[in-house]
């Protein structure tokens, strides 16, 4: 809510939401009216993003 709106207002291009309880990662990109969801990763997925080419995040390694 509030943090996402502030980030958008100040031009933050990417916003990631990590939920360790639900074991979920949402990747969002800034658009004209707010952030749009570009990817959702759950459980033990391998997360990648065009923002960091070559980076792969093994979610199984970060969840408790």
ABEGO torsion letter per residue (X at the ends): XAAAAAAAAAGBABBBBBBAAAGBBBBBBBBAAEBBBABBBBEABBBBBAABBGBBBBAAAABX
